[in-house]
Amino acid sequence: MKRKEKLSFDPKGFLAKADKGRTLADYPKNQKVFLQGDPADAIFYIQKGKLKLTVVSQQGKEAVVAILGSGDFFGEGCLAGQSQRMASATTMSDCSIMRLEKAGVIRLLHDQPAFSALFLHHLLSRNIRIEEDLVDQLFNSSEKRLARVLLLLANFGKEGEPEPVIPKISQETLAEIVGTTRSRVSFFMNRFRKLGFVHYSGQFNGGLEVHSSLLNVILHD
């Protein structure tokens, strides 16, 4: 009977409903989910929306280390022994986020192969993304890095359907992600707009529409 119960476990259905050890909350845009240095005692799952993970150095310099969206976990460092948050998590749009207590997740990983497979897929995908980010920083120009960030924000190249209209995002945030200056981001964004790769009304008013033709920037040598 136990074996049958494990095989019928639905991880997506489990993550869709609040219950013992897991709570669901809605966050407005620009809301902090947790801060760097907070106690790390749970992991989180994004049901809807996008958020960013940022790190602040001792000198006060902030860097965006990841942009996450629907279907992503974050805060999983607590499972590897982290007692404090190494980054801050801030919503970039309205979000619905599930909080799962650390002890409950450890039990799930041990008892439910379907959940373990889902979580492992997330970890491997995140690791691949980090490696790609490193290669991007080492070898690509800031223009190509910006194009890649915009395509990733619009879910091009990821599982599921692309979301060509991304939430309003400031040029300062884009500069932090890309590792360049706001003026360079502004220059490239104007160029992308003139070439028809992106479209926006005013200064990112109402979101930014990203077209698949932006891939030409990445593929061009």
C-alpha positions, 0 to 999 in steps of 0.5 A: 500500500505504501508503495502505491501511495508513493507512486500516486503522489502528485508533486505539482498538486501538492505544491498548489495547496496550503496544508500542514508545514506549507503556507501560501501567500500573495506578495505585491510587486517590490515586496521582500520575501526574506532579507540577506542575513535572515534565519534560513528555516524554509524553502519557497516555491513560486506558483505565479510571478517573478522575483529577483535574488540580490546580494549586498557586499560589505561596501554596500554594492548590490548585485542581482544574482538570479531572476526566478519565475513560476515553477522555481524553488528558492531558499533551498540553501537551508537544506545544505546547512545554511543557517542564514540567507545568503541573498535577499528575495524581492518580487518583481511582479505580483506573486503567489509563493508557497513556503515549505518548512525545512523539516517537511521538505527533508521528509518529502525528499526521503519519502516521495520519489516524485517530489525528489525528481522534481526538486532534482530537476530544479537543482540541475536546471539551476546549476546549468543556468549558473554555468551559462551565466558564468560563460556569458560573463566571461566571453560575451559582450554586454550587449549580448548579455542584455539580449540573453537576459531579456530572452530568459525573462520572456521564457524563450528557451525554457520549458513551457510557452514563452511570455513575450511581455515581461513585467516592468523592470528598471534599467538599473536592475537590468544593469545589475543583472548584466554587469554594466552601467545604466547608460549602456543598457539605455543605449542597447535598449534604444538600439533593440527598439529601433531594430524591432527586437523589443517594443515598449511604450515610454520608459518600460511603461506597462511592460516590455514586449520581447520578440524572438528576433532578439536571438539575432543579437546572440547568434551574430558574431 
